[in-house]
Each structure stands twice: as C-alpha cells, then as structure tokens.
Amino acid sequence: MRFMMIVKANQDTEAGKMPEEEMLAAMARYNEEMTNAGVLLDGVGLQPSSKGARIRFHGDQRTVVDGPFTESKELIAGYWMIQVKSRDEAIMWAKRAPNPHGEGKDTHIELRQVFELEDFGESQAIERHRKLERQYGEKRTQA
C-alpha cells in the first residue's frame, strides 16, 4: 500500500527560506534510510505558493488564481510517497522523520493512503488507467 506523507507549510517555507545545512543532512539520512529499506518512492520539497497557481473549477469554467495563497494552514511544503505493508508501518516511518521545520518547532506530517486501481473494481476506464500507469512507469525507469 502507498501512503503520502504530507509536510504542511509554515511562514518560513512560504517565505522561500531554505533549510539549514543540519536539516538538509537529517533529511538526507532519513531519505537514505527509507531508500535502503525499499519504502521510498518519491519525495520533494515544494517552492512557496507565491510561485504557484490554483485552477478554480466552476461548472465548465476555469479560472487561474496566482499565488501566494493566504490559507497557510492548508498549504503543502513537501511530501514523501512511500510503499509499505500496513498503515502501522507508514505511521512508524512518519514518526521517524526529522521535524521538517526544525526541532523545537510545532509542525505535523499528514499521512494519507493512496487509492490503488484495485480499489475501484473492474471497468474499461480502469483498464485504460492501468495501461497509462504501465506507460508512465516505463518512462520513469528510462529517465
């Protein structure tokens, strides 16, 4: 099962402040540990919302809203995508993470299980998704 570990943004990440060397080293050790254990699929930090945009859907209309976004409690600073055997294992890995905003600071990592294609049953649309998944999986391995 796959889980996304979502790191919430704070004032520093929204200001574009880069992590200290000590934090970068701690994250590298953690990422290496997860890689060696075979659970890390992907993980990145995100640029501040000031460099982003939101596409608002209203019926068939699309509206682009440029960042920054003021609802900082809802913003994401980065994520890890992991593949583990259980929710308990995902929680164990999340608890082992270095505090993303620095020790002594309040933050949290949100843990969300990813839907797998098998969760949706069988249909032509799901078979089409499987085909696409194989195609972009091949592209990832070629990169």
C-alpha positions in Angstrom: 0.0 0.0 0.0 1.1 3.5 -0.8 0.9 6.5 1.5 1.7 10.1 1.1 3.4 11.8 4.0 2.4 15.5 3.6 4.5 18.2 5.2 2.5 21.3 6.0 3.9 24.7 5.1 4.7 27.4 7.6 5.9 31.1 7.4 9.5 30.1 6.6 8.6 27.7 3.7 6.2 30.3 2.3 8.9 33.0 2.5 11.2 30.7 0.5 13.6 30.3 3.3 15.9 27.4 2.6 16.5 24.7 5.3 19.7 24.9 7.3 22.6 22.5 6.4 21.8 20.5 9.6 18.2 19.9 8.4 19.3 19.0 4.9 21.7 16.4 6.3 19.0 15.0 8.6 16.6 14.7 5.7 19.3 13.1 3.5 19.9 10.5 6.3 16.2 9.8 6.6 15.7 9.5 2.8 18.6 7.2 2.6 17.2 5.0 5.4 13.9 4.8 3.6 15.6 4.1 0.3 17.7 1.3 1.8 14.5 -0.2 3.4 12.9 -0.1 -0.1 9.9 2.0 1.0 10.7 5.5 -0.5 9.1 6.0 -3.9 9.4 9.8 -4.2 9.9 12.9 -2.0 10.4 16.5 -2.7 10.1 20.0 -1.1 7.9 22.5 -2.9 8.5 26.1 -3.8 6.4 28.7 -2.0 2.9 29.2 -3.1 3.9 32.6 -4.5 5.4 30.7 -7.4 2.3 28.6 -7.9 -1.2 28.9 -9.2 -4.6 27.4 -8.5 -7.1 26.5 -11.2 -10.6 27.0 -9.9 -13.3 24.9 -11.5 -16.9 26.2 -11.6 -19.0 24.1 -13.9 -17.3 24.2 -17.3 -15.4 27.4 -16.4 -11.7 27.5 -15.4 -10.2 30.5 -13.5 -6.5 30.8 -12.7 -5.6 32.3 -9.4 -1.9 33.2 -8.9 -0.2 32.7 -5.6 0.6 33.5 -2.9 -2.2 31.9 -1.0 -3.2 33.1 2.4 -4.6 29.9 3.9 -1.2 28.8 5.1 -2.7 26.0 7.3 -3.8 24.3 4.1 -0.6 24.7 2.1 1.9 21.9 1.5 5.7 22.4 1.8 6.7 19.0 0.5 5.9 15.3 0.6 7.2 11.7 0.6 5.5 8.9 -1.2 6.2 5.6 0.4 5.1 2.0 -0.2 4.7 -0.1 2.9 2.8 -3.2 4.1 0.4 -1.5 6.5 -0.9 1.7 8.0 1.1 1.0 11.1 4.3 0.8 9.2 3.5 4.1 7.4 2.9 5.7 10.9 6.2 4.3 12.1 8.1 5.9 9.2 6.3 9.2 9.6 7.2 9.2 13.3 10.9 8.7 12.5 11.1 11.7 10.2 13.1 14.7 11.3 10.9 17.6 12.3 10.6 19.2 8.8 10.6 22.7 10.2 13.4 22.1 12.8 13.5 20.6 16.2 11.6 22.6 18.8 9.1 24.0 16.2 5.5 22.9 16.0 4.6 21.1 12.8 2.9 18.0 11.7 3.0 15.5 8.9 -0.3 14.4 7.5 -0.4 10.7 6.4 -2.9 9.7 3.7 -3.3 6.4 2.0 -3.3 6.4 -1.8 -6.1 4.8 -3.8 -4.9 1.9 -5.8 -6.6 0.9 -9.1 -7.8 -2.3 -7.5 -9.9 -0.2 -5.1 -12.2 0.8 -8.0 -13.2 -2.6 -9.3 -13.1 -3.6 -13.0 -14.2 -1.4 -15.9 -12.9 -0.2 -19.3 -11.9 3.1 -17.7 -9.8 1.3 -15.0 -8.1 -0.8 -17.7 -7.2 2.4 -19.5 -5.7 3.7 -16.3 -3.7 0.5 -15.9 -2.3 0.9 -19.5 -1.4 4.5 -18.8 0.3 3.5 -15.5 2.4 1.0 -17.3 3.4 3.6 -19.8 4.5 6.3 -17.3 6.1 3.6 -15.2 8.3 2.7 -18.2 9.2 6.4 -18.7 10.2 6.8 -15.1 12.6 3.8 -15.3 14.1 5.2 -18.5 14.7 8.6 -17.0 
